[in-house]
């Protein structure tokens, strides 16, 4: 019933295959931009991990729980920034920067120039280097964050361009047009900040062309969606109409069936009543015939009896002297 499963599983290979499938089918892009046109917004205030060391298993565990919450609201149609970020401040980042600068005690810290931008950028660079590694791991566990805003605020145009160039290459490789569009805009802003207006114009032109393409794609997508909705609506109306016709036909068929059944029942009752009346008539006729025969028989018997009585009376009168004769003779004898 079930295919055999090998007990030796190469989890890193499985993970790589899944990530390749996501990249091939652009599932990440679909996930991140599925609610771009939504009017509902959801902002996730993350308590991010500190960017002092590479991500540990316990960090991935926590980020997975947080990502589930974001996915839940994404499934409900809320638009999100997916810009949770990493904590670039705090004690642990401070400790790492102190190690790089060779600071061993509080006195060394006090000797630093307050508000030194170079040291601030050094700390940020260290945080971004660790964040880059953490970003890879975040991708492996299915969490997605946007560090573009951090890269544009480094204060070092050259360093920022380096990161944005990486972002452009990565976006082109993975086919993330929205991310590529943002990267073009970021490059245009960086070149503007260093007064390289020609490069700024070229990147802004790329940004505008790609933005127009995305808008056209979005418009075409909306047109297709509207056309699909329209066709679906027409089909729904046709289905509703057909359902109504079927309902009417079904009701008509049921009514005809009911009428036919009523006719059959009434016809059967009439036949039964006719048979009952005919049987009653036959029985009554048969009974009347018997009664008539019995009456004739009784009348015949009565006639015979009356005839016998009459005949006996005649014999009696013939054999017995009449009372008048006896009285007359008796009176004559008495006189004599």
C-alpha positions as semicolon CSV with decimal commas, in nm:
position;residue;x (nm);y (nm);z (nm)
1;X;0,000;0,000;0,000
2;X;0,274;0,246;0,096
3;X;0,607;0,301;-0,076
4;X;0,911;0,204;0,132
5;X;1,088;0,493;0,304
6;X;1,463;0,495;0,345
7;X;1,576;0,516;0,711
8;X;1,871;0,732;0,598
9;X;1,736;1,080;0,533
10;X;1,958;1,362;0,407
11;X;1,779;1,658;0,567
12;X;2,010;1,929;0,423
13;X;1,946;1,786;0,075
14;X;1,571;1,781;0,134
15;X;1,592;2,140;0,257
16;X;1,786;2,243;-0,053
17;X;1,530;2,074;-0,281
18;X;1,245;2,255;-0,107
19;X;1,421;2,592;-0,141
20;X;1,487;2,524;-0,509
21;X;1,119;2,438;-0,557
22;X;1,021;2,766;-0,388
23;X;1,258;2,958;-0,613
24;X;1,148;2,778;-0,931
25;X;0,775;2,830;-0,868
26;X;0,832;3,181;-0,722
27;X;0,637;3,083;-0,413
28;X;0,822;3,333;-0,196
29;X;0,729;3,620;-0,430
30;X;0,367;3,506;-0,435
31;X;0,365;3,483;-0,057
32;X;0,521;3,828;0,000
33;X;0,306;4,012;-0,255
34;X;-0,027;3,829;-0,245
35;X;-0,187;4,115;-0,046
36;X;-0,019;4,416;-0,210
37;X;-0,355;4,553;-0,323
38;X;-0,524;4,495;0,012
39;X;-0,662;4,787;0,211
40;X;-0,600;4,604;0,538
41;X;-0,258;4,645;0,700
42;X;-0,092;4,443;0,973
43;X;0,233;4,545;1,140
44;X;0,432;4,289;1,335
45;X;0,643;4,443;1,611
46;X;0,922;4,189;1,646
47;X;1,153;4,156;1,941
48;X;1,443;4,062;1,713
49;X;1,751;3,865;1,797
50;X;2,069;4,066;1,854
51;X;2,307;4,076;1,559
52;X;2,618;3,978;1,751
53;X;2,653;3,615;1,644
54;X;2,509;3,381;1,380
55;X;2,157;3,253;1,439
56;X;2,127;2,958;1,675
57;X;1,867;2,682;1,682
58;X;1,683;2,857;1,965
59;X;1,667;3,175;1,753
60;X;1,526;2,983;1,456
61;X;1,272;2,827;1,691
62;X;1,151;3,166;1,812
63;X;1,145;3,317;1,463
64;X;0,940;3,023;1,340
65;X;0,674;3,093;1,602
66;X;0,670;3,461;1,505
67;X;0,655;3,375;1,136
68;X;0,350;3,156;1,197
69;X;0,172;3,459;1,335
70;X;0,262;3,667;1,029
71;X;0,156;3,387;0,797
72;X;-0,178;3,369;0,978
73;X;-0,254;3,736;0,909
74;X;-0,116;3,704;0,556
75;X;-0,363;3,423;0,492
76;X;-0,642;3,652;0,616
77;X;-0,557;3,906;0,344
78;X;-0,360;4,167;0,542
79;X;-0,074;4,352;0,374
80;X;0,256;4,345;0,566
81;X;0,600;4,500;0,531
82;X;0,791;4,183;0,630
83;X;1,060;4,409;0,777
84;X;1,117;4,262;1,121
85;X;1,490;4,329;1,113
86;X;1,764;4,256;1,361
87;X;1,865;4,437;1,677
88;X;2,174;4,642;1,580
89;X;2,214;4,785;1,930
90;X;2,250;4,650;2,277
91;X;2,510;4,501;2,504
92;X;2,611;4,204;2,291
93;X;2,673;4,410;1,976
94;X;2,870;4,650;2,194
95;X;3,085;4,365;2,322
96;X;3,161;4,245;1,968
97;X;3,258;4,597;1,857
98;X;3,479;4,635;2,167
99;X;3,660;4,318;2,069
100;X;3,721;4,447;1,715
101;X;3,845;4,785;1,842
102;X;4,065;4,629;2,109
103;X;3,876;4,795;2,393
104;X;3,949;4,615;2,717
105;X;3,803;4,837;2,990
106;X;3,582;5,137;3,055
107;X;3,875;5,378;3,031
108;X;3,929;5,278;2,668
109;X;3,564;5,352;2,600
110;X;3,592;5,693;2,761
111;X;3,886;5,777;2,532
112;X;3,666;5,735;2,223
113;X;3,538;6,053;2,064
114;X;3,169;6,093;2,143
115;X;2,951;6,068;1,835
116;X;3,233;5,928;1,617
117;X;3,053;5,835;1,294
118;X;3,326;5,598;1,181
119;X;3,289;5,382;1,488
120;X;2,911;5,389;1,455
121;X;2,939;5,268;1,095
122;X;3,184;5,001;1,207
123;X;2,932;4,873;1,458
124;X;2,656;4,879;1,197
125;X;2,880;4,700;0,944
126;X;2,950;4,428;1,197
127;X;2,578;4,394;1,264
128;X;2,501;4,374;0,891
129;X;2,766;4,107;0,833
130;X;2,604;3,891;1,097
131;X;2,257;3,983;0,971
132;X;2,355;3,862;0,623
133;X;2,427;3,517;0,762
134;X;2,114;3,527;0,972
135;X;1,916;3,633;0,668
136;X;2,024;3,317;0,487
137;X;1,916;3,106;0,780
138;X;1,588;3,299;0,801
139;X;1,526;3,207;0,439
140;X;1,591;2,842;0,521
141;X;1,328;2,846;0,795
142;X;1,082;3,034;0,573
143;X;1,103;3,379;0,734
144;X;1,141;3,681;0,506
145;X;1,271;4,026;0,608
146;X;1,359;4,344;0,421
147;X;1,698;4,505;0,503
148;X;1,693;4,759;0,220
149;X;1,601;5,046;0,452
150;X;1,899;4,962;0,675
151;X;2,138;4,950;0,380
152;X;2,029;5,296;0,261
153;X;2,102;5,450;0,602
154;X;2,465;5,340;0,649
155;X;2,596;5,687;0,563
156;X;2,863;5,529;0,341
157;X;2,754;5,556;-0,024
158;X;3,017;5,313;-0,147
159;X;2,929;5,051;0,112
160;X;2,558;5,105;0,049
161;X;2,606;5,065;-0,326
162;X;2,793;4,741;-0,266
163;X;2,503;4,596;-0,071
164;X;2,246;4,727;-0,320
165;X;2,441;4,574;-0,609
166;X;2,423;4,242;-0,427
167;X;2,052;4,299;-0,379
168;X;2,008;4,374;-0,753
169;X;2,195;4,057;-0,855
170;X;1,997;3,848;-0,608
171;X;1,662;3,999;-0,713
172;X;1,742;3,942;-1,083
173;X;1,849;3,585;-1,014
174;X;1,535;3,502;-0,815
175;X;1,302;3,707;-1,035
176;X;1,180;3,939;-0,758
177;X;1,073;4,237;-0,967
178;X;0,938;4,438;-0,674
179;X;1,264;4,400;-0,482
180;X;1,459;4,486;-0,798
181;X;1,249;4,798;-0,843
182;X;1,323;4,908;-0,485
183;X;1,694;4,841;-0,536
184;X;1,699;5,056;-0,852
185;X;1,533;5,338;-0,662
186;X;1,783;5,300;-0,378
187;X;2,076;5,319;-0,620
188;X;1,927;5,631;-0,779
189;X;1,897;5,794;-0,436
190;X;2,255;5,698;-0,343
191;X;2,398;5,836;-0,669
192;X;2,195;6,154;-0,616
193;X;2,349;6,189;-0,267
194;X;2,702;6,183;-0,421
195;X;2,600;6,420;-0,705
196;X;2,640;6,153;-0,977
197;X;2,323;6,262;-1,153
198;X;2,388;6,068;-1,473
199;X;2,398;5,733;-1,289
200;X;2,109;5,849;-1,072
201;X;1,909;5,925;-1,388
202;X;1,991;5,588;-1,547
203;X;1,886;5,392;-1,236
204;X;1,577;5,605;-1,196
205;X;1,494;5,535;-1,558
206;X;1,533;5,159;-1,490
207;X;1,316;5,205;-1,183
208;X;1,048;5,390;-1,383
209;X;1,047;5,136;-1,667
210;X;1,027;4,843;-1,429
211;X;0,764;5,020;-1,222
212;X;0,558;5,081;-1,535
213;X;0,602;4,716;-1,631
214;X;0,486;4,608;-1,287
215;X;0,192;4,848;-1,307
216;X;0,103;4,715;-1,652
217;X;0,133;4,361;-1,525
218;X;-0,080;4,452;-1,226
219;X;-0,332;4,625;-1,452
220;X;-0,336;4,328;-1,688
221;X;-0,371;4,101;-1,389
222;X;-0,659;4,310;-1,259
223;X;-0,818;4,313;-1,605
224;X;-0,785;3,935;-1,625
225;X;-0,923;3,902;-1,274
226;X;-1,214;4,134;-1,354
227;X;-1,278;3,949;-1,680
228;X;-1,264;3,620;-1,490
229;X;-1,504;3,760;-1,230
230;X;-1,732;3,887;-1,507
231;X;-1,728;3,554;-1,687
232;X;-1,779;3,376;-1,357
233;X;-2,071;3,608;-1,282
234;X;-2,223;3,536;-1,623
235;X;-2,173;3,164;-1,569
236;X;-2,322;3,193;-1,223
237;X;-2,624;3,375;-1,366
238;X;-2,658;3,110;-1,636
239;X;-2,630;2,840;-1,373
240;X;-2,888;3,018;-1,159
241;X;-3,114;3,050;-1,463
242;X;-3,064;2,684;-1,550
243;X;-3,126;2,589;-1,188
244;X;-3,446;2,795;-1,194
245;X;-3,554;2,628;-1,520
246;X;-3,468;2,288;-1,380
247;X;-3,660;2,376;-1,063
248;X;-3,961;2,484;-1,271
249;X;-3,938;2,169;-1,484
250;X;-3,899;1,958;-1,173
251;X;-4,196;2,130;-1,010
252;X;-4,400;2,080;-1,329
253;X;-4,299;1,715;-1,348
254;X;-4,387;1,669;-0,980
255;X;-4,722;1,841;-1,035
256;X;-4,797;1,621;-1,337
257;X;-4,691;1,313;-1,143
258;X;-4,913;1,418;-0,854
259;X;-5,206;1,479;-1,088
260;X;-5,149;1,146;-1,258
261;X;-5,132;0,968;-0,923
262;X;-5,451;1,146;-0,811
263;X;-5,621;1,043;-1,136
264;X;-5,505;0,683;-1,094
265;X;-5,626;0,675;-0,733
266;X;-5,962;0,832;-0,822
267;X;-6,003;0,600;-1,121
268;X;-5,918;0,302;-0,903
269;X;-6,172;0,419;-0,642
270;X;-6,436;0,463;-0,911
271;X;-6,365;0,118;-1,049
272;X;-6,379;-0,025;-0,701
273;X;-6,703;0,158;-0,626
274;X;-6,854;0,042;-0,957
275;X;-6,753;-0,316;-0,885
276;X;-6,897;-0,286;-0,536
277;X;-7,226;-0,144;-0,669
278;X;-7,243;-0,408;-0,944
279;X;-7,173;-0,684;-0,694
280;X;-7,434;-0,544;-0,457
281;X;-7,683;-0,524;-0,744
282;X;-7,609;-0,882;-0,847
283;X;-7,646;-1,003;-0,491
284;X;-7,968;-0,808;-0,446
285;X;-8,102;-0,937;-0,775
286;X;-8,008;-1,289;-0,679
287;X;-8,173;-1,246;-0,341
288;X;-8,488;-1,102;-0,503
289;X;-8,495;-1,394;-0,744
290;X;-8,476;-1,638;-0,455
291;X;-8,744;-1,447;-0,266
292;X;-8,968;-1,448;-0,571
293;X;-8,924;-1,822;-0,614
294;X;-8,989;-1,878;-0,246
295;X;-9,298;-1,654;-0,268
296;X;-9,423;-1,848;-0,569
297;X;-9,355;-2,171;-0,387
298;X;-9,539;-2,048;-0,076
299;X;-9,831;-1,924;-0,281
300;X;-9,845;-2,256;-0,460
301;X;-9,841;-2,438;-0,127
302;X;-10,105;-2,206;0,012
303;X;-10,324;-2,270;-0,294
304;X;-10,282;-2,642;-0,254
305;X;-10,374;-2,614;0,114
306;X;-10,678;-2,401;0,036
307;X;-10,782;-2,640;-0,236
308;X;-10,746;-2,929;0,005
309;X;-10,949;-2,748;0,269
310;X;-11,217;-2,661;0,015
311;X;-11,227;-3,019;-0,112
312;X;-11,246;-3,154;0,244
313;X;-11,525;-2,908;0,318
314;X;-11,721;-3,033;0,019
315;X;-11,670;-3,393;0,123
316;X;-11,776;-3,300;0,476
317;X;-12,085;-3,134;0,349
318;X;-12,159;-3,430;0,130
319;X;-12,122;-3,687;0,406
320;X;-12,261;-3,507;0,707
321;X;-12,635;-3,409;0,735
322;X;-12,684;-3,043;0,744
323;X;-12,782;-2,869;1,064
324;X;-13,094;-2,728;0,904
325;X;-13,207;-3,077;0,796
326;X;-13,150;-3,215;1,139
327;X;-13,334;-2,930;1,305
328;X;-13,629;-2,966;1,073
329;X;-13,656;-3,338;1,124
330;X;-13,606;-3,304;1,494
331;X;-13,883;-3,051;1,517
332;X;-14,117;-3,280;1,325
333;X;-14,043;-3,571;1,549
334;X;-14,109;-3,365;1,854
335;X;-14,452;-3,270;1,720
336;X;-14,539;-3,624;1,651
